Every structure is written in C-alpha cells, then in structure tokens.
Amino acid sequence: MTPDGHAPVLKIIGTVDGDIMSLKEAPKGYGESDRTGYIEIFLEFREGLEGIEAGQKIMVLFWLHHSSRDVLKVHPRGKKENPLRGVFSTRSPVRPNPIGVSELEVLEVDGTRLRVRGLDVVDKTPVIDIKKKI
C-alpha cells in the first residue's frame, strides 16, 4: 500500500519484439549486446514518444516476467565462483520486483515502434517506462 492507503498500479506501456527467445540466449547486460529489435508502445501511450528520435540513447525499464521473485542472494553474473551477494547489490534479474533497465540506442522511430540496438531481454518482455538518457 502507498502512504495514502492505495494499492500501487503498474501500467505496461508496450512490449519487446526481438529475437531473444529464452533467458539462456539473453546477453548478461545491454553493455554486452548489439542485438537489435523493437520496442512496441501501445497506441494509448503514443503521445509519450514525442521527442524521441533516431540517434538518441534511451533508458527502458522492463518487467522481467520470466524472473524469479523469491531469491534474495545470488552469485553475481550467474557465476558460482563469485560469492553470494544480496540482489540489491547486483544487477541480477531475480529480485522481489523484477524490474530491468537497459540503455538502448534508437535506430528508427516508426509510429509506435522504436527500432533499437542493445537489447538484452526476451521477446515479448513487458515495457514499463522509457526515459531519456541524461
């Protein structure tokens, strides 16, 4: 509950259309990926795309729907030789609220579709927000 007693509501604004079909195929992070694909924004949010142009970098927040939500300690980068650490001190996708963030390069804007480079999430991953990279 929020401080004013309301239940928080998360709105999915779109989905990923890409070629990563499983968690095993996904790069460990956007900095290691040159994969291209699309961020498809639902029509009701199209006005929010105004100002996004090819050549820009954007931060995209995802709901990592395939990730476990009950793990609090992980081996960083999935390597057993790394000592266990709390998920909040890592970029692990497994966490109580599996929110992922990627810095993506916008290659093209076509209506509600953004062609991007740097994808590191599975096809059909829900998009929860887009922010301009500072």
C-alpha positions, 0 to 999 in steps of 0.5 A, spaced: 500 500 500 502 507 498 502 512 504 495 514 502 492 507 503 492 505 495 494 499 492 500 501 487 498 500 479 503 498 474 501 500 467 505 496 461 506 501 456 508 496 450 512 490 449 519 487 446 519 484 439 526 481 438 529 475 437 531 473 444 527 467 445 529 464 452 533 467 458 539 462 456 540 466 449 539 473 453 546 477 453 548 478 461 547 486 460 545 491 454 553 493 455 554 486 452 549 486 446 548 489 439 542 485 438 537 489 435 529 489 435 523 493 437 520 496 442 512 496 441 508 502 445 501 501 445 497 506 441 494 509 448 501 511 450 503 514 443 503 521 445 509 519 450 514 518 444 514 525 442 521 527 442 524 521 441 528 520 435 533 516 431 540 517 434 538 518 441 540 513 447 534 511 451 533 508 458 527 502 458 525 499 464 522 492 463 518 487 467 522 481 467 516 476 467 520 470 466 524 472 473 524 469 479 521 473 485 523 469 491 531 469 491 534 474 495 542 472 494 545 470 488 552 469 485 553 475 481 553 474 473 550 467 474 557 465 476 558 460 482 565 462 483 563 469 485 560 469 492 553 470 494 551 477 494 544 480 496 540 482 489 540 489 491 547 489 490 547 486 483 544 487 477 541 480 477 534 479 474 531 475 480 529 480 485 522 481 489 520 486 483 523 484 477 524 490 474 530 491 468 533 497 465 537 497 459 540 503 455 538 502 448 540 506 442 534 508 437 535 506 430 528 508 427 522 511 430 516 508 426 509 510 429 509 506 435 515 502 434 522 504 436 527 500 432 533 499 437 540 496 438 542 493 445 537 489 447 538 484 452 531 481 454 526 476 451 521 477 446 515 479 448 518 482 455 513 487 458 515 495 457 514 499 463 517 506 462 522 509 457 526 515 459 531 519 456 538 518 457 541 524 461 
